[in-house]
């Protein structure tokens, strides 16, 4: 009897070593696979539609296989000056905005996390208030256009989104988990607060920096409402605002080159511009993926 009892755990262990899957693991794999397919189908339909002829889209609608195959929309995107300038605007706003936002957020979070007397608490309150109250749309518009004189400037989109309070407190939580022994050792060696921040704090916080930077990059890349408020020059429109106008108003295609106005593939152009808009962000995720889970965990843990 004892031999049979001991044989059962041994058999289960052997099953695991030979690659047998438990029912829960198998169900989880199937469930995640189905969810992945459900998420990929809309992207595939958009991609397929962007390569489908305009007349077919207008008559038959979307399909999983582009037939007849057409690249007219992509040729228009990369030859029309307005669309190319929109791409340049989005890249500039995303790169410069993310760099500035990450710098300001990191500096503010470090000061709050260090609990410096007479400084950290007021800054924490200053960062917390915008999470509860907003100055309103009219004061923001007057500040940017009348006082800062940033109308039709890319910085009119960058500056209002420069510091996200939620991300500040995530980064504060991550900074407070840094080993105090390392920071104290640096102080004993004569390092100042600025040197500790750049030489120790930031290198040890790469996961949370990658996550916060990715959040800012996605926010800036997808931002269109702020550009709608402060941009009147169509040649400075970012991609999301251009896409929004194409979706809401078909006649907006008149801003395209004159030779193409009579044969503009409006439906195909919407889908192609959507693919071009989301492409860079999708490509950015794999580079930050290895930091993503660790960074979110650090930021979510109470420090």
C-alpha positions as CSV (number, residue, x, y, z in Angstrom):
1,X,0.0,0.0,0.0
2,X,2.8,2.4,0.9
3,X,4.6,1.6,-2.4
4,X,1.5,2.5,-4.4
5,X,1.0,5.7,-2.4
6,X,4.6,6.8,-3.2
7,X,4.2,5.8,-6.8
8,X,1.4,8.4,-7.5
9,X,3.5,11.5,-6.7
10,X,6.3,10.0,-8.7
11,X,4.0,9.4,-11.6
12,X,2.8,13.0,-11.5
13,X,6.3,14.3,-11.3
14,X,7.3,12.2,-14.3
15,X,4.3,13.6,-16.2
16,X,5.4,17.1,-15.6
17,X,9.0,16.3,-16.6
18,X,7.8,14.7,-19.8
19,X,5.9,17.9,-20.8
20,X,2.4,17.0,-19.8
21,X,0.1,20.0,-19.4
22,X,-2.3,20.4,-16.4
23,X,-5.9,21.2,-17.3
24,X,-5.7,24.7,-15.9
25,X,-2.6,25.4,-18.0
26,X,-4.2,24.1,-21.1
27,X,-7.4,26.1,-20.6
28,X,-5.2,29.2,-19.9
29,X,-3.3,28.8,-23.1
30,X,-6.5,28.3,-25.2
31,X,-8.2,31.3,-23.5
32,X,-5.2,33.6,-24.1
33,X,-4.9,32.3,-27.7
34,X,-8.5,33.1,-28.4
35,X,-8.2,36.5,-26.8
36,X,-5.1,37.2,-28.9
37,X,-7.0,36.2,-32.1
38,X,-9.9,38.5,-31.1
39,X,-7.5,41.4,-30.7
40,X,-5.6,40.7,-33.9
41,X,-8.7,40.4,-36.2
42,X,-9.6,44.1,-36.1
43,X,-6.0,45.1,-36.8
44,X,-5.9,42.6,-39.7
45,X,-9.2,44.0,-41.1
46,X,-7.7,47.5,-41.0
47,X,-4.5,46.4,-42.7
48,X,-6.4,44.4,-45.3
49,X,-8.7,47.3,-46.0
50,X,-5.8,49.7,-46.5
51,X,-4.6,47.5,-49.4
52,X,-8.1,47.0,-50.9
53,X,-9.3,49.0,-53.9
54,X,-11.4,52.0,-53.1
55,X,-14.4,50.9,-55.2
56,X,-14.5,47.5,-53.6
57,X,-14.5,49.1,-50.1
58,X,-17.3,51.4,-51.0
59,X,-19.5,48.6,-52.5
60,X,-18.6,45.4,-50.6
61,X,-17.1,46.7,-47.4
62,X,-14.2,45.2,-45.5
63,X,-12.7,41.7,-46.0
64,X,-9.9,39.6,-44.5
65,X,-8.1,39.3,-47.9
66,X,-7.4,42.5,-49.9
67,X,-8.9,41.9,-53.4
68,X,-8.3,43.6,-55.7
69,X,-4.9,44.6,-54.2
70,X,-4.1,48.4,-54.3
71,X,-1.4,50.6,-52.8
72,X,-3.0,53.9,-54.0
73,X,-3.5,55.2,-50.4
74,X,0.1,54.5,-49.3
75,X,1.4,56.2,-52.4
76,X,-0.7,59.2,-51.6
77,X,0.4,59.3,-48.0
78,X,4.1,59.3,-48.8
79,X,3.8,61.7,-51.8
80,X,1.4,64.3,-50.4
81,X,3.2,67.1,-48.7
82,X,0.6,67.6,-46.0
83,X,0.6,64.0,-44.9
84,X,4.4,63.8,-44.8
85,X,4.5,67.0,-42.7
86,X,1.9,65.5,-40.3
87,X,4.1,62.5,-39.8
88,X,7.1,64.8,-39.1
89,X,5.0,66.8,-36.7
90,X,4.0,63.6,-34.8
91,X,7.5,62.3,-34.6
92,X,8.8,65.7,-33.3
93,X,6.1,66.1,-30.7
94,X,6.5,62.5,-29.5
95,X,10.4,62.5,-29.3
96,X,10.8,66.0,-27.8
97,X,7.7,65.7,-25.6
98,X,8.7,62.3,-24.2
99,X,12.3,63.5,-23.5
100,X,11.2,66.7,-21.7
101,X,8.3,65.0,-19.9
102,X,10.5,62.1,-18.7
103,X,13.1,64.6,-17.5
104,X,10.7,66.8,-15.6
105,X,8.8,63.9,-14.1
106,X,12.0,62.2,-13.0
107,X,13.4,65.3,-11.3
108,X,10.1,66.1,-9.6
109,X,9.6,62.5,-8.4
110,X,13.2,62.3,-7.1
111,X,12.7,65.4,-4.9
112,X,9.4,64.2,-3.6
113,X,10.8,60.7,-2.9
114,X,13.8,62.0,-0.9
115,X,11.4,63.7,1.6
116,X,13.6,66.9,1.7
117,X,12.4,69.3,4.4
118,X,10.4,72.4,3.2
119,X,10.5,71.1,-0.4
120,X,9.2,67.6,-0.9
121,X,5.8,68.1,0.8
122,X,4.8,71.3,-1.1
123,X,5.9,69.7,-4.4
124,X,3.8,66.6,-3.6
125,X,0.8,68.7,-2.9
126,X,1.5,70.7,-6.1
127,X,1.6,67.5,-8.1
128,X,-1.5,66.0,-6.4
129,X,-3.9,68.9,-6.9
130,X,-4.2,68.5,-10.7
131,X,-5.4,64.9,-10.2
132,X,-8.5,66.3,-8.5
133,X,-9.0,69.8,-10.0
134,X,-8.5,71.3,-13.4
135,X,-8.1,75.0,-14.3
136,X,-10.5,74.6,-17.2
137,X,-10.2,74.8,-21.0
138,X,-10.6,78.6,-21.3
139,X,-7.7,79.5,-18.9
140,X,-5.5,76.9,-20.7
141,X,-6.3,78.4,-24.1
142,X,-5.6,82.0,-22.9
143,X,-2.4,80.9,-21.2
144,X,-1.0,79.2,-24.3
145,X,-2.2,81.7,-26.9
146,X,-2.2,85.1,-25.2
147,X,0.6,84.8,-22.7
148,X,3.0,82.1,-24.0
149,X,2.3,83.0,-27.7
150,X,2.6,79.3,-28.7
151,X,-0.3,79.1,-31.2
152,X,0.7,77.0,-34.3
153,X,3.7,75.8,-32.4
154,X,4.5,72.2,-31.6
155,X,5.2,73.2,-28.0
156,X,1.6,74.2,-27.6
157,X,0.9,70.4,-27.7
158,X,4.0,69.4,-25.7
159,X,3.8,71.8,-22.7
160,X,0.2,71.2,-21.5
161,X,1.0,67.4,-21.2
162,X,4.5,67.8,-19.8
163,X,3.8,66.4,-16.3
164,X,1.3,63.6,-15.6
165,X,0.5,63.5,-11.8
166,X,-0.3,59.8,-11.9
167,X,3.1,58.9,-13.4
168,X,4.8,61.2,-11.0
169,X,3.5,59.2,-8.0
170,X,4.3,55.9,-9.7
171,X,7.9,57.0,-10.2
172,X,8.0,58.4,-6.6
173,X,7.1,54.9,-5.3
174,X,9.8,53.4,-7.4
175,X,12.5,55.8,-6.2
176,X,11.6,55.2,-2.6
177,X,12.4,51.5,-3.0
178,X,16.0,52.2,-3.9
179,X,18.4,50.8,-1.3
180,X,19.2,53.5,1.2
181,X,22.5,51.9,2.0
182,X,23.8,52.7,-1.5
183,X,22.6,56.3,-1.3
184,X,24.2,56.7,2.1
185,X,27.5,55.3,0.8
186,X,27.5,57.8,-2.0
187,X,26.9,60.6,0.4
188,X,29.8,59.4,2.6
189,X,32.0,59.4,-0.4
190,X,31.1,63.1,-1.0
191,X,28.5,62.8,-3.8
192,X,25.9,65.5,-3.9
193,X,22.2,65.1,-4.5
194,X,22.6,65.8,-8.2
195,X,25.4,63.3,-8.6
196,X,23.4,60.6,-6.7
197,X,20.4,61.3,-8.9
198,X,22.3,60.9,-12.2
199,X,24.8,58.3,-11.3
200,X,22.8,56.0,-9.0
201,X,19.1,56.9,-9.0
202,X,18.5,56.9,-12.8
203,X,20.7,53.8,-13.7
204,X,19.0,51.8,-11.0
205,X,15.5,52.9,-12.2
206,X,15.7,51.8,-15.9
207,X,12.5,49.7,-15.7
208,X,10.3,52.5,-14.3
209,X,11.9,55.0,-16.7
210,X,11.1,52.8,-19.7
211,X,7.5,52.3,-18.5
212,X,6.9,56.0,-17.8
213,X,8.6,57.0,-21.1
214,X,6.4,54.6,-23.0
215,X,3.3,56.0,-21.4
216,X,4.3,59.5,-22.4
217,X,5.3,58.5,-25.9
218,X,1.9,56.8,-26.5
219,X,0.1,59.8,-25.0
220,X,1.9,62.3,-27.2
221,X,1.6,60.2,-30.3
222,X,-2.1,59.8,-29.9
223,X,-2.8,63.4,-28.8
224,X,-5.1,65.3,-31.2
225,X,-7.4,67.4,-29.0
226,X,-4.7,69.8,-27.8
227,X,-3.5,70.2,-31.4
228,X,-7.1,70.9,-32.5
229,X,-7.2,73.8,-29.9
230,X,-3.9,75.4,-30.8
231,X,-3.1,74.4,-34.4
232,X,-4.8,76.3,-37.3
233,X,-2.0,75.6,-39.9
234,X,-2.9,72.4,-41.6
235,X,0.7,71.8,-42.5
236,X,1.5,71.5,-38.8
237,X,-1.2,69.0,-38.0
238,X,0.0,65.8,-36.3
239,X,-1.2,62.5,-37.6
240,X,-4.0,61.8,-35.1
241,X,-5.6,65.2,-35.8
242,X,-5.3,64.6,-39.6
243,X,-6.9,61.1,-39.1
244,X,-9.6,62.6,-36.9
245,X,-10.5,65.1,-39.6
246,X,-10.5,62.5,-42.3
247,X,-12.9,60.3,-40.3
248,X,-15.3,63.2,-39.3
249,X,-15.3,65.0,-42.6
250,X,-14.8,63.4,-46.0
251,X,-14.3,66.8,-47.7
252,X,-11.1,67.3,-45.7
253,X,-9.4,65.3,-48.4
254,X,-9.4,68.5,-50.5
255,X,-6.2,69.5,-48.7
256,X,-4.4,66.7,-50.6
257,X,-2.4,67.5,-53.8
258,X,-4.6,69.0,-56.6
259,X,-3.9,66.2,-59.1
260,X,-5.2,63.7,-56.6
261,X,-8.4,65.4,-55.6
262,X,-10.5,63.8,-58.2
263,X,-9.3,60.3,-57.4
264,X,-8.7,60.4,-53.7
265,X,-9.3,57.0,-52.1
266,X,-11.0,58.3,-49.1
267,X,-12.0,55.1,-47.4
268,X,-8.8,53.4,-48.2
269,X,-6.9,56.5,-47.1
270,X,-8.5,56.4,-43.7
271,X,-7.4,52.8,-43.1
272,X,-3.9,53.3,-44.5
273,X,-3.4,56.4,-42.3
274,X,-4.6,54.4,-39.3
275,X,-2.0,51.8,-40.0
276,X,0.7,54.4,-40.5
277,X,-0.4,56.1,-37.2
278,X,-0.3,53.0,-35.0
279,X,2.7,51.4,-36.6
280,X,5.5,53.2,-34.7
281,X,3.8,52.7,-31.3
282,X,3.4,49.0,-32.0
283,X,7.1,48.8,-32.9
284,X,8.0,50.6,-29.7
285,X,6.5,48.1,-27.3
286,X,9.0,45.2,-28.0
287,X,11.9,47.4,-26.9
288,X,10.3,48.3,-23.6
289,X,8.6,44.9,-23.0
290,X,11.4,43.4,-20.8
291,X,11.1,46.5,-18.5
292,X,7.3,46.8,-18.5
293,X,6.2,44.2,-15.9
294,X,9.1,45.0,-13.6
295,X,8.5,48.7,-13.9
296,X,4.8,48.5,-13.2
297,X,5.4,46.2,-10.2
298,X,7.9,48.7,-8.8
299,X,5.6,51.6,-9.3
300,X,2.6,49.8,-7.8
301,X,4.4,48.7,-4.6
302,X,3.9,51.1,-1.7
303,X,7.2,52.6,-0.7
